[in-house]
Amino acid sequence: MLPFPRSVGEGFVARLAIHPGPTYHYIIFAIQYSPLTPSANRISKMKTICYEPGRTYSVAEFEKVNSSTRAHDVKIDDTPISHFDLDSKKHLIPMPQTPIEKEMAVAEITRQLGNWNIRTRQNGACTSSQGGFNFNGAIRAPDVAFTPKDVYRALDEQQRRSFQGNLFSPTFAVEVEDLVATGKLLELTQKFKDTYFPAGLELGWLVDPINKDLYVFKRDKDGIVRRCSHAWYDTDGIAMVLDGQDTLPGFKLKLWQIDVALSQVSFMSFNCVESYPDQRLSFVTEFVGVRTFGRRRQHLLKMWYILR
């Protein structure tokens, strides 16, 4: 490995790692700010990460690499990397950082799932794209996942704080992606069928909030994982509600709230009210039936959120 330091701006130094070998290897810059004089070109605690696509990594090495990505800025082919996953062949999979539009959709789904988890007293574990699981040797992090209470509370310290120990799996997972721009429909379908479900997943959703596409993954009566398309809007143009079925009893994902979260126009929410008269009517009905000041204030805030 040949270290090659160079300046990348005032107060920053990058070290280039080139790993010679018979196959092509990516180059990663590990950049860290140095408060010392820039002209001195000195840097404290510099680390260089070398990523080899064809190499196999142990779970311990995988954890060490991901620990380094949290302490340094990592880029592969000028693409910022958030973390690495580990596939079933023990190869590292670089996961790019998430643009704000996708992350807002992930946050909205996680919020609705978390509210259901509290309201229905499920007391399970809701995780997002930084929460990885060891799916029979492949360590992947779904954009949204739910692990039931009895599974989470049975975990020991090693299972909770690392990817080692006895394996466990969430029962529900969501992947959010712009399928038209990335062309990842087949890749994500295989992820659900070959990685998530064999480890114990019961229900999966593939959500494309940009192109308004939805896919539901579930085993049929013969135990085969099926992918079914689900409409985003009904025939009247009203965003539908996605049912959590037996895996998430009582959970209803309100797609119109994802539309509102991603909207950049202030009057979008007013249009939603015109498109969702039942939602507005339910708030008004609840408000009329509430007699305490605190509850009325709560419902007024809900109505304001819809009408603003």
C-alpha positions as CSV (number, residue, x, y, z in Angstrom):
1,M,0.0,0.0,0.0
2,L,1.5,3.3,-1.0
3,P,0.4,6.3,1.1
4,F,0.3,9.6,-0.8
5,P,-0.7,12.7,1.2
6,R,-2.0,15.8,-0.5
7,S,-3.8,19.0,0.5
8,V,-7.5,19.3,-0.3
9,G,-8.1,22.7,1.1
10,E,-7.2,24.9,4.0
11,G,-7.0,22.8,7.1
12,F,-7.8,19.6,5.3
13,V,-5.4,16.8,4.2
14,A,-6.3,13.6,2.3
15,R,-4.3,10.4,2.1
16,L,-4.7,8.4,-1.1
17,A,-4.4,4.6,-0.7
18,I,-3.6,2.5,-3.8
19,H,-3.7,-1.2,-3.2
20,P,-1.8,-3.0,-6.0
21,G,-3.2,-6.2,-7.3
22,P,-4.3,-8.1,-10.4
23,T,-7.8,-6.6,-10.4
24,Y,-9.0,-3.0,-10.3
25,H,-9.6,-1.6,-6.9
26,Y,-11.4,1.5,-5.9
27,I,-9.7,4.4,-4.4
28,I,-11.0,5.9,-1.1
29,F,-10.1,9.3,0.4
30,A,-10.1,9.5,4.1
31,I,-10.3,13.2,5.0
32,Q,-10.0,14.8,8.4
33,Y,-9.8,18.4,9.5
34,S,-6.6,19.4,11.2
35,P,-6.6,22.5,13.5
36,L,-2.9,22.8,13.0
37,T,-1.3,25.3,10.6
38,P,-2.2,24.3,7.1
39,S,1.2,25.1,5.8
40,A,2.7,22.5,8.0
41,N,0.5,19.8,6.3
42,R,0.2,17.9,9.5
43,I,-2.8,15.9,10.5
44,S,-3.7,14.0,13.7
45,K,-5.0,10.4,13.8
46,M,-5.1,10.0,10.0
47,K,-6.6,6.7,8.9
48,T,-6.8,5.3,5.4
49,I,-9.5,2.8,4.4
50,C,-8.8,0.4,1.5
51,Y,-11.8,-1.2,0.0
52,E,-11.4,-4.2,-2.3
53,P,-14.6,-5.3,-4.0
54,G,-13.6,-8.9,-4.6
55,R,-12.2,-9.5,-1.1
56,T,-14.2,-11.4,1.6
57,Y,-14.5,-9.7,5.0
58,S,-15.2,-11.2,8.4
59,V,-18.0,-9.7,10.6
60,A,-15.3,-8.2,12.8
61,E,-13.5,-6.6,9.8
62,F,-16.9,-5.3,8.5
63,E,-17.6,-3.7,11.9
64,K,-14.1,-2.1,11.9
65,V,-14.6,-0.6,8.3
66,N,-18.0,0.8,9.3
67,S,-16.5,2.3,12.4
68,S,-14.0,4.1,10.2
69,T,-16.7,5.5,7.9
70,R,-18.3,7.3,10.9
71,A,-15.0,9.0,11.8
72,H,-14.0,10.0,8.3
73,D,-15.4,11.3,5.0
74,V,-15.4,8.4,2.6
75,K,-15.9,8.6,-1.1
76,I,-15.9,6.0,-3.9
77,D,-15.6,7.3,-7.4
78,D,-16.6,10.8,-6.0
79,T,-19.8,9.4,-4.4
80,P,-20.1,10.0,-0.6
81,I,-20.6,6.7,1.3
82,S,-22.7,6.5,4.4
83,H,-21.8,2.9,5.4
84,F,-21.1,-0.5,4.1
85,D,-23.4,-3.6,4.0
86,L,-22.1,-7.1,3.8
87,D,-23.6,-9.5,1.3
88,S,-24.0,-13.3,1.7
89,K,-20.6,-13.9,-0.1
90,K,-19.0,-11.6,2.6
91,H,-18.3,-8.8,0.1
92,L,-18.6,-5.2,1.2
93,I,-21.4,-3.2,-0.5
94,P,-20.9,0.6,-0.4
95,M,-24.2,2.4,0.5
96,P,-24.2,6.0,-0.7
97,Q,-25.5,8.8,1.5
98,T,-29.2,9.5,1.1
99,P,-30.6,12.6,-0.7
100,I,-33.1,14.7,1.3
101,E,-36.2,13.7,-0.7
102,K,-35.8,10.0,-0.1
103,E,-34.8,10.5,3.5
104,M,-38.0,12.6,4.1
105,A,-40.1,9.7,2.8
106,V,-38.2,7.3,5.0
107,A,-38.6,9.6,8.0
108,E,-42.4,9.9,7.4
109,I,-42.9,6.1,7.1
110,T,-40.8,5.6,10.3
111,R,-42.8,8.3,12.1
112,Q,-46.1,6.7,11.2
113,L,-44.8,3.2,12.2
114,G,-43.4,4.6,15.5
115,N,-46.7,6.3,16.4
116,W,-48.5,3.0,15.8
117,N,-46.0,1.2,17.9
118,I,-46.6,3.5,20.8
119,R,-50.4,4.0,20.3
120,T,-51.1,0.2,20.2
121,R,-48.5,-0.6,22.9
122,Q,-46.6,-3.0,20.7
123,N,-43.3,-1.8,22.4
124,G,-41.3,-3.2,19.5
125,A,-38.2,-1.8,17.9
126,C,-38.5,0.6,15.0
127,T,-35.3,1.2,13.1
128,S,-34.2,3.1,10.0
129,S,-31.4,2.8,7.4
130,Q,-28.7,2.9,10.0
131,G,-30.1,-0.1,11.8
132,G,-28.5,-3.2,10.3
133,F,-29.4,-6.9,10.8
134,N,-27.5,-10.1,10.2
135,F,-29.8,-11.9,7.7
136,N,-28.2,-15.4,7.7
137,G,-24.7,-14.0,7.2
138,A,-25.6,-11.0,5.0
139,I,-25.6,-7.8,7.0
140,R,-28.1,-5.4,5.5
141,A,-29.9,-2.3,6.7
142,P,-33.5,-1.8,5.4
143,D,-34.7,1.8,5.1
144,V,-37.4,1.0,7.7
145,A,-37.8,-2.1,9.9
146,F,-39.9,-3.4,12.8
147,T,-38.7,-6.0,15.3
148,P,-41.4,-7.3,17.7
149,K,-41.1,-6.8,21.5
150,D,-40.6,-10.5,22.3
151,V,-37.7,-10.7,19.8
152,Y,-35.9,-7.6,21.0
153,R,-36.3,-8.2,24.7
154,A,-34.8,-11.7,24.3
155,L,-31.5,-10.3,22.8
156,D,-28.3,-10.5,24.8
157,E,-25.7,-7.7,25.0
158,Q,-23.6,-9.1,22.1
159,Q,-26.6,-9.3,19.8
160,R,-27.8,-5.7,20.7
161,R,-24.4,-4.1,20.3
162,S,-22.8,-6.0,17.4
163,F,-23.7,-8.2,14.5
164,Q,-22.4,-11.3,16.2
165,G,-24.1,-13.9,18.3
166,N,-27.3,-15.8,17.5
167,L,-29.1,-14.4,14.5
168,F,-32.5,-12.7,14.6
169,S,-34.6,-10.8,12.0
170,P,-37.2,-8.1,11.9
171,T,-40.7,-9.2,10.8
172,F,-41.3,-6.1,8.6
173,A,-39.0,-4.1,6.3
174,V,-39.4,-1.3,3.9
175,E,-37.1,-0.2,1.1
176,V,-37.6,3.3,-0.4
177,E,-36.2,4.0,-3.8
178,D,-36.7,6.0,-7.0
179,L,-37.1,2.9,-9.2
180,V,-37.2,4.8,-12.5
181,A,-34.0,6.8,-11.9
182,T,-32.0,3.9,-10.5
183,G,-33.6,0.9,-12.3
184,K,-33.3,-1.2,-9.1
185,L,-36.7,-3.0,-9.1
186,L,-35.1,-6.4,-9.9
187,E,-32.2,-5.9,-7.5
188,L,-34.5,-4.9,-4.6
189,T,-36.9,-7.7,-5.4
190,Q,-34.1,-10.2,-5.1
191,K,-33.0,-8.6,-1.9
192,F,-36.4,-9.2,-0.4
193,K,-36.7,-12.8,-1.8
194,D,-33.2,-14.0,-1.3
195,T,-32.0,-12.1,1.8
196,Y,-34.9,-10.8,3.9
197,F,-37.5,-13.5,3.8
198,P,-35.3,-16.6,4.2
199,A,-34.1,-15.0,7.5
200,G,-37.6,-14.6,8.9
201,L,-39.2,-11.5,7.4
202,E,-43.0,-11.7,7.2
203,L,-44.0,-8.6,5.3
204,G,-42.1,-6.3,3.0
205,W,-42.9,-3.0,1.2
206,L,-41.0,-1.4,-1.7
207,V,-42.0,2.2,-1.9
208,D,-41.3,4.7,-4.7
209,P,-42.6,8.0,-3.5
210,I,-41.3,9.9,-6.6
211,N,-43.1,7.8,-9.2
212,K,-45.9,6.7,-6.9
213,D,-45.2,3.0,-7.2
214,L,-45.8,0.4,-4.5
215,Y,-45.0,-3.3,-4.2
216,V,-46.0,-5.7,-1.4
217,F,-43.9,-8.8,-0.6
218,K,-45.5,-11.7,1.3
219,R,-45.5,-15.5,1.3
220,D,-48.4,-17.2,-0.3
221,K,-50.1,-20.3,1.1
222,D,-47.4,-22.5,-0.6
223,G,-44.6,-20.5,1.2
224,I,-43.4,-18.8,-2.0
225,V,-42.5,-15.1,-1.7
226,R,-44.7,-13.1,-4.1
227,R,-44.4,-9.5,-5.2
228,C,-47.7,-7.7,-5.8
229,S,-48.2,-4.3,-7.2
230,H,-50.3,-1.9,-5.2
231,A,-51.8,1.4,-6.5
232,W,-50.8,4.7,-4.9
233,Y,-54.1,6.4,-5.8
234,D,-57.6,5.0,-6.2
235,T,-59.8,5.7,-9.3
236,D,-60.8,9.1,-7.8
237,G,-57.2,10.2,-7.5
238,I,-57.2,9.9,-3.7
239,A,-54.0,8.4,-2.1
240,M,-54.7,5.0,-0.6
241,V,-53.9,3.5,2.7
242,L,-51.5,0.6,2.9
243,D,-52.5,-2.1,5.4
244,G,-50.0,-3.7,7.8
245,Q,-52.0,-7.0,7.7
246,D,-51.4,-9.6,10.4
247,T,-47.7,-8.7,10.8
248,L,-48.6,-5.1,12.0
249,P,-52.2,-5.4,13.2
250,G,-54.0,-2.1,13.0
251,F,-51.1,-0.2,11.2
252,K,-52.3,1.9,8.2
253,L,-49.7,3.7,6.2
254,K,-51.3,7.0,5.0
255,L,-49.8,7.7,1.6
256,W,-51.2,11.2,1.4
257,Q,-49.0,12.1,4.4
258,I,-45.9,11.1,2.4
259,D,-47.2,13.3,-0.5
260,V,-47.5,16.2,1.9
261,A,-44.1,15.6,3.5
262,L,-42.4,15.6,0.0
263,S,-44.4,18.6,-1.3
264,Q,-42.6,21.9,-1.8
265,V,-45.7,24.0,-2.3
266,S,-47.5,25.5,0.7
267,F,-51.0,25.0,-0.8
268,M,-50.4,21.3,-1.3
269,S,-51.9,20.5,2.1
270,F,-55.0,22.5,1.2
271,N,-55.4,20.5,-1.9
272,C,-55.1,17.4,0.2
273,V,-58.0,18.5,2.2
274,E,-60.1,18.9,-0.9
275,S,-59.0,15.4,-2.0
276,Y,-59.6,13.9,1.4
277,P,-62.9,15.2,2.7
278,D,-63.3,12.1,5.0
279,Q,-60.0,13.2,6.7
280,R,-61.3,16.7,7.3
281,L,-64.8,15.5,8.3
282,S,-63.3,13.1,10.9
283,F,-61.3,15.9,12.5
284,V,-64.4,18.2,12.6
285,T,-66.5,15.3,14.1
286,E,-63.9,14.6,16.7
287,F,-63.6,18.3,17.6
288,V,-67.4,18.7,18.1
289,G,-67.5,15.6,20.3
290,V,-64.6,16.7,22.5
291,R,-65.4,18.7,25.6
292,T,-62.1,19.4,27.4
293,F,-60.0,22.3,26.4
294,G,-56.8,20.3,26.1
295,R,-58.3,17.8,23.7
296,R,-60.0,20.5,21.7
297,R,-56.7,22.3,21.3
298,Q,-55.1,19.1,20.1
299,H,-57.7,18.6,17.5
300,L,-57.5,22.2,16.4
301,L,-53.7,21.7,15.8
302,K,-54.5,18.7,13.7
303,M,-57.0,20.7,11.6
304,W,-54.5,23.5,11.3
305,Y,-51.8,21.1,10.0
306,I,-54.2,19.8,7.3
307,L,-55.6,23.3,6.3
308,R,-52.4,25.3,6.5
